[in-house]
């Protein structure tokens, strides 16, 4: 069984990676560290096979920490900052994940790490040069297959394919699923909009995002807005400010 350390100062980032790892039958103990100092101590104590390492942490940054480690340790950097890619690979990174990443992209990085652990070889810098090129040319914008929702005592993964529409206000959003469940999620609607594929979802109001294929009827009202009827029987509003999106809904 492979031992893994997840080092990131953001709890939600650690939780996402740990949840993805938990589904893998060959992954044993999953340890976590919230900063570079704690990570270094846990590496010395537990000797993990693979480290998912955030680039920017208190104590030691990912770059500083990687420079202190045995070059045989398998490292996958996880960060929102692609400008560190070349330096990361010079420090023996097996792969480099840009936040937010798709589940498939994560599992590709995990598989590369597995191969490297089992082959017991150090980094091939020729291959890393090619990999850096691939990473730098990847689109920065990726869309989520699932949303991570923190609830009291648990963390849920909500599949995007199950979402009918989302209603938001302030820092919270209500995620309405096709099975009539409503899940409260602490995130702004604007942040969620950036995570969802615009070919699948459309924002029709400052407080509403809807799945395009859920819409079945539009009805104008005397205020200049439109009532948007969904196949589920729900009724939403397309505001006057979003009239330009009428054509998109009618395609």
N, C-alpha and C positions, 0 to 999 in steps of 0.2 A: 504493500500500500504506500502511496506517495504522501509525504508530509508537505503541507502548504502553509505559507505565511502570507497574509494579506495586510499590507502596511499602507494606510491612508488616513489622513486626519479627518476625513468626512465619514461619519458613521453610516450614512446611507450608501456611500460608495463601497464601504467594506461589506455591508449587508447584501448588496446586489451580487458582488463577486462570490461571497460565501454561499448564497442561495444557488447560484449557477454551479458551483463546485459540488454542492451537497448532492446533486442528482447523479454524480459520476461514481460508479462502483469501485474504481481503482484509487479514489482519493480517500485517504485516512484522516488523521487529525488535521483540522483547519484552525490555525492560530491567527490572531489578529493583533495589530499594533497601531496605536493612534499617532505616533510620531517616530522620528528617526532614532532617538535614543532608546525607546522601548523596543523598536524593531531590532536594533543591534544586539540588545541583551537577549531577546528571544531567539535570534539566529544562533548566538553562541551557545545557548542552553539546549535548544531543540533540534538544531541542524536540519532545517527544512530542505526538501528536495527542490521545491519551486517557490519563488517569491514573486507575488504581484505587488509591484512597488510604485507608489505615487511619487511623482517628480518633485512636488512642492509640499514639504511637511515641516513642522517645527522641529527643533533639535538638529537633525541632519536632513538635508534635502535628499531626494532620491539619488541624485548624482553623487553627492558627498558620501552617502551610505554605500552605494555600489563600488566606489573607489576603495573602500575599506575591506571589501569581501574577497574571498577566494575566487579566482576567475572561473573555477569549475562550477560554482553555484549558478543555477538556472534562474535568470531574471526576466520577467515580463513587466515593462513599464506601462503604467496606466495613468493618463493625464489628459487635460484639456488643451495642452500647449504643444503644438507640433514643432515649434522652433527648436526644441531640445532633441529632436530625433537623431541627428548624426552623432551628437555627443553621447546619447544614450547607448547607441550601438557600439561605440568605441569602448564603452564600459561593460561589454559582454551581454548586452540585452539580447534575449532570444527573439523577442517581438516587442511591438510598441503599439498599444491600443489608445486611440483617441476617443475621449468622452464627447458625446454619448456614443456608445458602440452597440451594434446589433448583437444578439445572442450568437448568431452564426459566426460572426467575426471573433467573438470571445473564444468560442470552442476551437476555432482554427489556431488561435494563439496557444491555447492549452495543449492541443495536439503537437504543435511544434516543441513545446516545453517537454512533453512526455518523451518524444523521440530523442531529444537531447539528453535527458536524464538517463534513459536506457542505453544510449550509445556510449555514454561516458567519455564524450569528446569535448574539447574546448571549442570556443567560437571559431568558425571559419569566416575570416574577415572579407573574403571575396564574395561569399554568399550574403553577408551582411550589407555590403555595398549595394547589391542588387535589391535587397529587402528594403533598405532605406529609400531607394528610388520608388518602389511600389507604395510605401507608406506616404511619402510626400505627394504622390499623385492621386491618393484616395480622396474622394469627395469629403469635405468637412461636414456636410449636412447628411446625416443619416436619420432614419425614422425608426421609432420603437416598434417592436413586435409585442411588447408587454410593458405595463406600467407597474412600478413597485409602490405599493401603498402600505404605509405603516399604520397599524391599528393597535389598541391596547393589548399587549401580550403576544402579538404576532405580526408578521410581515406577509402581505399577500402579493402575488403576481397576477395582475389582471390582463388577460389576453386582449389586445387591441381589436381583434376580430369579433369580440363579444360586445363591443361598445356601440350603442345605438346613438346616444348624444351626450353632451356634457354641458351642464349649467354651472356658471361660476359667479363668484362675488368675493372681492378682496383677495385674500391669500388662500381661499378654499374653493374647491370645485366638487360638484356632485356628478359622479360618473354613473350614467344610466345604462344598464345592460339589457340585452335582449330578453333575459329571463325575468325582467322586472325588478331585479335587485338594484339598489341605489347605494353606491359606495362613496363615502366622504373622503376626499383626498386633500392633503395640505399642499397645494401648489396653485399658482395663478393660472388663469385661463390662457394668458399669453405664453407662458412657459410650456403649457401642454400643447398649444397650437404649433409651436416650433418642433415638438417631438412627433407630431402626427403627419402622415403623408397627405399633402394638399390634394392629391388626386383622389383620395378616399374621403377626407373630411373637409368641411368648409365652415368658416365662421360667418354666421348670419346676423349676429348681434354682439354687442360688447360683452354680453354675459352668456353667449350660447355658441357651441360648436356642434355640428350635426354630421352624421354619416350621409354622404350624398345619396346613396342607394336607398336610404330609409325614407326619403321624401316622396310623397305620392300626390300631393295637391298644394297649390298656392292660391290664396284668396286675398285680394286687396281689401283694405278697410278705409274708412273716411279720414283717417289720420295720416294717410300716405304710407303706412306700414303694410306688411303682408302677413297674413296668418299662414304658417307652414304646417301642414298636416303630415304626420308620419304614418307609415304602415302599421305601427304599433298602436295607433289611436291617440298618441300624444300630440299636443298642439303647441307650437313654438311661434316666435315672432321674428320676421326678417325686418330689421329697422330701415328707415329711410336712408340712413347713411350707407347701407349695404345694398342699395338698389342695383348697383352695377353688377352684383353677383347673381341677379335673376337669370341672366343668360346662361351662366354656368350651371345653375340648378336645372334648367330646362333642357340641357343637352342630353 
